[in-house]
Amino acid sequence: MHSGSGKTTFTMGILRALQRQGLQVQPFKCGPDYIDTRFHAVAAGRESVNLDIWLSSESHVRDLYARYGEDAGACLVEGVMGLFDGFDRMQGSSAAIARLLDIPVVLVVGARSMAYTVAAQLHGMKSFLPGLRIAGVVFNQVSSENHFRFLREACDDAGLRCFGWLPKAPGLEVPSRHLGLTLAARQDMETWIDRAADLVSANIDIAGLLEAVNSLVHEPAERPVERSGSLRTAVARDAAFNFTYRENIARLTLLGPVTFFSPLAGDPLPEADLVYLPGGYPELFAAELSSRSGLMAQIRDFAESGGRILAECGGMIYLSRAIEGVEGGPFPMCGVLPFAATMAGARLHLGYRRIVDAAGREWRGHEFHYSDVTSPEALPSAAVQFNARGGRVSTPLYRWKNVIAGYTHLYWGETGIMKLWD
């Protein structure tokens, strides 16, 4: 019904519970979130895929669901915010995705401080959008068996099936979403996921749920294309840089070989025609990154010699002169871009972005960050950006030689990324 109901906890629990049963589950995520998808991969042992009708077309979303789900024993799509919350009314919402793909919905209802009144809310959710299939309900944050009895009666009277409940329990708090991919973070995730799976297995009718949500996965409209090029791409991937979309990387592999390297480890820059520095948490690892002067010099030389670099958010910060506003800083970075990034006075910048470059070409992406750059005017923006409702935003997209950098995370799963350099 709303953010904070417990859908991520339930998603992690059911993914791991089904994995324990030997079922291969393909996870998906509504919207542009690149953190929940990492949690999914840990829980299911299979990479998650974003489904987003702002970033891409409806036909592309249908194809992604069919293509990645066709060899799975089950598909699970985690929603975003409340069921009907989209970027413009219901557009892009979990309900819109469910109706587009003709898949059933399981409502996760946070039941703290709630009893029979939930019947009216469930009735409204059930009847609001004709054609949306609500298969049933799971209650979360239930205080006792007696509390659950009131909730189950409410569910019955609203005409919806109840698949069970999760109690208020210690150890169910979502681990920090800002831990990166460190070993300690992975251990925290595993502990949390196992705890959620134990509670799901003990309190949810998993067999009944699977039976109720049985649905056809259509044949993919597009078949995977064999590699058709020789473009060598080097992608930064470690605890500091890991905000990527699965289909973006898949599209890069069609252009040629993709090699991953770790700036945190100080890996040498692979031989490459394109270097992709995705977002992540460079500010949490500023000292370690700053100490890898050899790699930073290689990246600087690559940029100065005209090498193509795409740097998004944390990747752009890595290309700046320094990270400021963090303990022990400032920490020198690659020095490719003529400004520093600062965490001082950090505030959230969030939302979908439509980007129009000087040639009139359009790109779609998503902005999510707390940092700012200290001298944004030091390099003019190569494009203008708009939010999902068409309002202009001040977020720049920088270009210096063949370096393209900005706070916006681009989605190119449906378009050719190399058109950025046309």
Secondary structure as UniProt FT lines:
FT   TURN            3..4
FT   HELIX           7..20
FT   TURN            21..22
FT   STRAND          25..30
FT   HELIX           36..44
FT   STRAND          49..51
FT   TURN            53..55
FT   HELIX           58..69
FT   TURN            70..71
FT   STRAND          74..78
FT   TURN            83..84
FT   TURN            89..90
FT   HELIX           94..101
FT   STRAND          105..110
FT   TURN            112..113
FT   TURN            116..117
FT   HELIX           118..127
FT   TURN            130..131
FT   STRAND          134..142
FT   HELIX           145..157
FT   TURN            158..159
FT   STRAND          162..167
FT   TURN            170..171
FT   TURN            177..178
FT   TURN            180..181
FT   HELIX           183..203
FT   HELIX           206..212
FT   STRAND          233..236
FT   STRAND          241..243
FT   HELIX           246..255
FT   STRAND          258..261
FT   TURN            263..266
FT   STRAND          274..277
FT   STRAND          279..280
FT   HELIX           282..285
FT   HELIX           286..290
FT   HELIX           293..304
FT   TURN            305..306
FT   STRAND          308..312
FT   HELIX           314..319
FT   STRAND          322..324
FT   TURN            327..328
FT   STRAND          331..332
FT   STRAND          341..342
FT   TURN            344..345
FT   STRAND          349..357
FT   TURN            358..359
FT   STRAND          362..369
FT   STRAND          372..373
FT   HELIX           376..378
FT   STRAND          383..386
FT   TURN            388..389
FT   STRAND          392..393
FT   STRAND          397..400
FT   TURN            401..402
FT   STRAND          403..406
FT   STRAND          408..410
FT   HELIX           417..421
//
